[in-house]
Amino acid sequence: MSRPALHHRIALVALLAGLPALVLALLHLRESLDSPILFWLAATGLLLLWLGGAWLLRSWLVYRLRTAANLATALRQGDLSIRARRGRRDGAYGSLIAELNALAGSLREQRLDELEAVELLRNVLGEIDVAVFAFDDLQRLRLLNDAAERLLGRTAATAMGLEAAELGLADCLEGEPERTLTLDLSLIHI
């Protein structure tokens, strides 16, 4: 048997916590009110307040948990622009939101640093007259400079993401890292 969701368990605890007070209030009302109609009206009102309070607590908790989950999902998917409104820092929820916002800020800074480093690398590679290619683990082209574009006869936009074999450069990625390699440039697809 599976356990009920957290928000259902919290609502149940709230109902159980308020139950003794409700029973005492009903006993007191029964002794103090002579009219059965007034007693049942007051009892119905207390019962509705008790249920409404538990429902309100559950709704509040679900809203807060969904807010935190949505922020975490946005971060996981790479949307670093989203932030949650700051809660009170002294509470557990406020601390959670502050930490998620801090994580978003930290990830955003890392992404900006990476973009700046890549841009700097592109500028440096653009200034040298040696063809430079960078491939990922799947042997797909991720970076090339102007000299590499001229060698391939392709622009970066058309060459990016192509496999080394498609570009005629597969032999460059096989074997020992430090070696001299002679390429037949006529094999490079133009």
C-alpha positions, -999 to 999 in steps of 0.1 A, spaced: 0 0 0 15 33 -10 17 62 14 -5 93 7 12 124 -7 29 148 18 2 174 14 -25 148 22 -6 137 53 -1 173 65 -39 179 61 -46 148 81 -22 159 108 -39 193 109 -73 176 112 -61 153 140 -45 182 158 -77 203 157 -99 174 167 -95 176 205 -103 213 204 -133 207 182 -146 180 206 -141 203 236 -158 232 219 -188 210 209 -191 197 245 -190 233 258 -216 244 233 -239 215 242 -238 225 279 -241 263 273 -268 264 246 -303 254 255 -316 254 219 -308 224 198 -311 245 166 -284 270 179 -262 241 190 -264 225 155 -258 258 138 -228 265 160 -215 229 156 -218 231 118 -200 264 118 -171 250 140 -170 219 118 -167 240 86 -140 262 102 -121 231 112 -123 215 78 -116 248 60 -85 254 81 -71 220 72 -80 226 35 -64 260 36 -32 246 51 -31 219 25 -36 244 -3 -9 267 10 15 238 13 8 226 -22 13 261 -36 46 264 -19 59 230 -29 48 236 -65 66 269 -66 98 253 -54 94 223 -78 88 247 -107 119 267 -99 140 235 -96 126 222 -129 135 255 -146 170 253 -133 173 216 -145 161 226 -180 186 255 -181 163 285 -177 185 305 -154 164 337 -157 136 326 -135 135 334 -98 110 328 -70 98 357 -50 117 359 -18 100 344 12 108 352 48 144 340 53 138 328 89 114 299 78 123 267 61 105 276 29 122 310 28 155 293 32 147 268 4 137 296 -20 167 317 -11 190 287 -18 173 279 -51 176 315 -61 213 315 -51 218 283 -71 202 300 -101 225 330 -97 255 308 -94 246 287 -124 240 319 -144 274 332 -135 290 299 -145 272 301 -178 283 336 -184 319 327 -176 317 298 -200 304 320 -227 331 346 -221 358 319 -222 344 305 -255 342 339 -270 378 346 -259 389 313 -274 371 321 -306 388 355 -308 423 339 -302 416 311 -327 404 336 -353 438 354 -351 460 324 -358 466 311 -393 464 274 -383 433 253 -388 419 244 -354 390 219 -350 374 209 -317 352 178 -315 331 164 -287 330 128 -274 307 117 -302 332 131 -328 309 160 -337 325 193 -346 319 219 -319 344 246 -327 365 257 -356 384 288 -366 386 309 -398 415 289 -411 396 257 -406 366 271 -424 389 280 -454 404 245 -453 370 228 -453 355 253 -477 325 256 -454 312 281 -430 310 273 -393 272 274 -395 272 245 -421 300 225 -405 290 226 -368 276 194 -355 289 173 -384 308 141 -375 346 140 -382 340 112 -407 316 134 -427 343 161 -428 370 136 -438 388 142 -405 381 109 -387 417 97 -389 428 128 -369 408 116 -339 421 80 -339 455 68 -325 480 84 -302 473 120 -293 508 132 -301 518 122 -336 525 135 -370 497 129 -394 496 134 -432 462 141 -446 450 140 -482 431 172 -483 412 161 -514 393 137 -491 379 166 -471 343 171 -483 338 205 -497 
